[in-house]
Amino acid sequence: MSDSKLDILAFGAHPDDVELGCGGTLISHVKMGRKAGIVDLTRGEMGTRGTVEIREKESDKAADILGVEFRLNLNFPDAFLENSQESKMQIVKLIRQYQPEIVLATAVEDRHPDHGNAAQLISDACFISGLRKLEIENLEAWRPKAVYHYIQFKEIMPSVVVDISNFYEQKMEAVGAHKSQFYDPKSSEPETIISTPEFLGFIESKAINFGKQIGVAYGEGFTLNRYVGTANLFDLI
């Protein structure tokens, strides 16, 4: 077993995806003593606001707030993510190196095409990583037990909702670390759909809605490509 083994490995297509989609879930599990890491697939270089250098600094600050073990960037091309063999192999290598029990991935369908493309790429890589006859640098075959796809811009019915009520403020602090991307009345950069003050309200309303569905203040929703299984219904209360 790897010395760098993780419990959770979260992937984002762009540097702020993880914070927005599953930041509260990461924080809550880190607080439970779980080890988590983040892999951003692109540097967000095609984004309207900010620069690669600014976004890298913001990402590092957000990672500290989330409490993860590390944050990596694979430098795939922003806006042109492809489910190629080369891309899959790079992700497989990371999965085998860190042996996560759970992988958190982008939304299966979303406004930005990179999100859906990344979702399939990550899901495929998780499966391929478990193929024993695939040899990569003597890394042991490893397949995560579950891949949870967080929900982003589009409305998608979740398979499971995680209670993040105690960690919502810290999640939004991590989101706010990406200052170049979100509402800043002092910014002279062009306005985007996520830089309006209404967008932060949209994020909160979505968290409130997910939370209401399970009887808590705030939640984050996820979809799975398999059934949720349990031997005890009380574990799902």
C-alpha positions as CSV (number, residue, x, y, z in Angstrom):
1,M,0.0,0.0,0.0
2,S,1.3,3.5,-0.9
3,D,2.6,5.7,1.9
4,S,0.8,8.6,0.1
5,K,-2.6,6.8,0.1
6,L,-5.7,9.0,0.2
7,D,-9.2,8.5,1.3
8,I,-10.6,11.0,-1.3
9,L,-9.2,12.4,-4.5
10,A,-11.2,15.3,-6.0
11,F,-10.9,16.3,-9.6
12,G,-11.9,19.6,-11.2
13,A,-11.8,20.6,-14.8
14,H,-10.9,24.2,-13.7
15,P,-9.3,25.6,-10.6
16,D,-12.5,26.6,-8.8
17,D,-14.7,23.6,-9.7
18,V,-13.9,21.6,-6.6
19,E,-14.6,24.5,-4.2
20,L,-18.0,25.2,-5.8
21,G,-19.1,21.6,-6.3
22,C,-17.7,19.7,-3.3
23,G,-15.8,22.0,-1.1
24,G,-18.0,21.5,1.9
25,T,-17.8,17.7,1.5
26,L,-14.0,17.8,1.4
27,I,-13.8,20.0,4.5
28,S,-16.3,17.8,6.4
29,H,-14.3,14.6,5.7
30,V,-11.0,16.2,6.4
31,K,-12.4,17.2,9.8
32,M,-13.3,13.6,10.3
33,G,-9.6,12.7,9.9
34,R,-9.8,11.6,6.2
35,K,-6.9,12.4,3.9
36,A,-7.9,14.2,0.7
37,G,-6.2,15.7,-2.4
38,I,-7.2,17.8,-5.4
39,V,-6.3,17.5,-9.0
40,D,-7.2,20.3,-11.4
41,L,-7.2,19.2,-15.0
42,T,-6.6,22.7,-16.6
43,R,-5.2,26.0,-15.4
44,G,-8.4,27.8,-16.6
45,E,-6.3,29.8,-19.1
46,M,-9.3,30.4,-21.3
47,G,-11.3,32.1,-18.6
48,T,-12.4,35.7,-19.2
49,R,-11.0,36.9,-15.9
50,G,-7.7,36.5,-14.1
51,T,-4.4,35.0,-15.4
52,V,-2.9,31.6,-15.0
53,E,-0.4,33.0,-12.4
54,I,-3.2,34.7,-10.4
55,R,-5.4,31.6,-10.5
56,E,-2.6,29.4,-9.4
57,K,-2.0,31.5,-6.3
58,E,-5.8,31.6,-5.6
59,S,-5.9,27.8,-5.9
60,D,-3.1,27.3,-3.4
61,K,-4.9,29.6,-1.0
62,A,-8.2,27.7,-1.4
63,A,-6.4,24.4,-0.9
64,D,-5.1,25.6,2.4
65,I,-8.6,26.6,3.5
66,L,-10.0,23.2,2.5
67,G,-7.3,21.4,4.4
68,V,-6.3,19.0,1.7
69,E,-2.9,17.2,1.6
70,F,-2.0,18.6,-1.8
71,R,-3.3,20.2,-5.0
72,L,-1.9,19.3,-8.5
73,N,-2.6,20.6,-12.0
74,L,-2.3,18.4,-15.0
75,N,-2.1,21.3,-17.4
76,F,-4.6,19.9,-19.9
77,P,-6.0,22.4,-22.5
78,D,-8.8,24.5,-21.1
79,A,-12.0,24.4,-23.2
80,F,-10.6,21.5,-25.2
81,L,-10.6,18.6,-22.7
82,E,-10.5,15.3,-24.5
83,N,-11.1,11.7,-23.3
84,S,-8.0,10.6,-25.0
85,Q,-5.7,7.6,-24.1
86,E,-2.9,10.0,-23.1
87,S,-5.2,11.9,-20.7
88,K,-6.6,8.8,-19.2
89,M,-3.2,7.4,-18.6
90,Q,-2.1,10.5,-16.7
91,I,-5.1,10.2,-14.4
92,V,-4.7,6.4,-14.0
93,K,-1.1,7.0,-12.8
94,L,-2.4,9.4,-10.1
95,I,-5.1,7.0,-9.0
96,R,-2.6,4.2,-8.7
97,Q,-0.2,6.4,-6.9
98,Y,-2.6,7.8,-4.3
99,Q,-5.1,4.8,-4.1
100,P,-8.2,6.8,-3.2
101,E,-11.2,4.9,-1.8
102,I,-13.5,7.6,-3.3
103,V,-13.1,9.9,-6.3
104,L,-15.1,13.1,-6.6
105,A,-15.5,14.2,-10.2
106,T,-17.2,17.0,-12.2
107,A,-20.9,17.0,-13.2
108,V,-21.9,14.4,-15.8
109,E,-23.5,17.2,-17.8
110,D,-23.1,20.9,-17.5
111,R,-23.1,24.4,-19.2
112,H,-19.3,24.2,-19.7
113,P,-18.4,21.3,-22.0
114,D,-15.2,20.6,-20.1
115,H,-17.2,19.6,-17.1
116,G,-19.1,16.7,-18.9
117,N,-16.0,15.7,-20.8
118,A,-14.0,15.6,-17.6
119,A,-16.6,13.5,-15.9
120,Q,-16.4,10.8,-18.5
121,L,-12.6,11.0,-18.6
122,I,-12.3,10.6,-14.9
123,S,-14.8,7.8,-14.6
124,D,-13.1,5.9,-17.4
125,A,-9.7,6.3,-15.9
126,C,-11.0,5.0,-12.5
127,F,-12.1,1.8,-14.2
128,I,-9.0,1.4,-16.4
129,S,-6.8,1.9,-13.3
130,G,-8.1,-1.4,-12.0
131,L,-7.0,-3.4,-15.0
132,R,-4.2,-5.6,-13.7
133,K,-2.6,-6.2,-17.1
134,L,-2.1,-2.5,-17.6
135,E,1.4,-1.8,-16.5
136,I,2.4,1.8,-15.5
137,E,5.8,2.3,-13.8
138,N,5.3,-0.7,-11.5
139,L,2.3,1.0,-9.9
140,E,-0.2,-1.5,-8.4
141,A,-3.6,-1.7,-10.1
142,W,-6.2,0.2,-8.1
143,R,-9.9,1.0,-8.6
144,P,-11.7,3.4,-6.3
145,K,-14.8,2.0,-4.6
146,A,-17.0,4.8,-5.8
147,V,-17.0,7.8,-8.1
148,Y,-19.3,10.6,-7.0
149,H,-20.0,13.4,-9.5
150,Y,-20.8,16.7,-7.9
151,I,-23.5,19.0,-9.4
152,Q,-22.4,22.3,-10.9
153,F,-24.4,24.8,-12.9
154,K,-27.2,22.7,-14.4
155,E,-29.9,21.3,-12.2
156,I,-29.4,17.5,-11.8
157,M,-31.3,15.2,-9.4
158,P,-28.7,14.0,-6.9
159,S,-28.3,10.3,-5.9
160,V,-27.0,11.4,-2.5
161,V,-26.7,14.6,-0.6
162,V,-24.0,15.3,1.9
163,D,-24.7,17.5,5.0
164,I,-22.3,20.4,4.9
165,S,-24.2,22.7,7.4
166,N,-21.2,23.1,9.8
167,F,-18.8,23.8,7.0
168,Y,-20.7,26.0,4.6
169,E,-19.0,29.2,5.7
170,Q,-15.5,27.6,5.3
171,K,-16.6,26.3,1.9
172,M,-17.5,29.8,0.8
173,E,-14.2,31.1,2.2
174,A,-12.4,28.7,-0.1
175,V,-14.7,29.8,-3.0
176,G,-13.8,33.4,-2.2
177,A,-10.1,32.7,-2.4
178,H,-10.7,32.6,-6.2
179,K,-11.1,36.4,-6.0
180,S,-10.4,37.0,-9.7
181,Q,-13.4,34.9,-10.8
182,F,-16.2,36.0,-8.6
183,Y,-17.9,39.3,-7.7
184,D,-15.5,42.1,-6.9
185,P,-16.9,45.6,-7.2
186,K,-13.4,46.9,-7.5
187,S,-12.6,44.8,-10.6
188,S,-12.4,46.4,-14.0
189,E,-12.4,43.0,-15.8
190,P,-15.3,42.0,-18.1
191,E,-18.4,40.6,-16.3
192,T,-19.1,36.9,-16.6
193,I,-22.0,34.7,-15.5
194,I,-20.1,33.8,-12.3
195,S,-18.8,37.2,-11.5
196,T,-22.2,38.7,-10.7
197,P,-23.3,39.1,-7.1
198,E,-26.3,37.0,-8.0
199,F,-24.1,34.0,-8.7
200,L,-23.0,33.6,-5.1
201,G,-26.7,33.8,-4.1
202,F,-27.3,31.0,-6.6
203,I,-24.7,28.8,-5.0
204,E,-26.2,29.4,-1.6
205,S,-29.7,28.7,-2.7
206,K,-28.6,25.5,-4.3
207,A,-26.9,24.4,-1.0
208,I,-30.0,25.4,0.9
209,N,-32.3,23.4,-1.5
210,F,-30.1,20.3,-1.2
211,G,-30.0,20.7,2.5
212,K,-33.8,21.0,2.8
213,Q,-34.2,17.7,1.0
214,I,-32.4,15.9,3.8
215,G,-33.6,18.1,6.7
216,V,-30.4,20.1,7.3
217,A,-29.4,23.7,6.6
218,Y,-26.9,23.2,3.7
219,G,-26.0,20.3,1.5
220,E,-24.0,19.3,-1.6
221,G,-25.5,16.9,-4.1
222,F,-23.8,14.1,-6.0
223,T,-24.8,11.5,-8.7
224,L,-23.4,8.0,-9.0
225,N,-23.2,5.7,-12.0
226,R,-24.2,2.8,-9.8
227,Y,-26.7,2.0,-7.0
228,V,-26.1,3.2,-3.4
229,G,-25.9,0.0,-1.3
230,T,-26.3,-0.7,2.3
231,A,-26.9,-3.6,4.7
232,N,-28.6,-1.2,7.2
233,L,-31.2,1.3,6.3
234,F,-30.4,3.3,9.5
235,D,-27.0,4.1,7.9
236,L,-28.9,6.1,5.3
237,I,-31.0,8.2,7.7
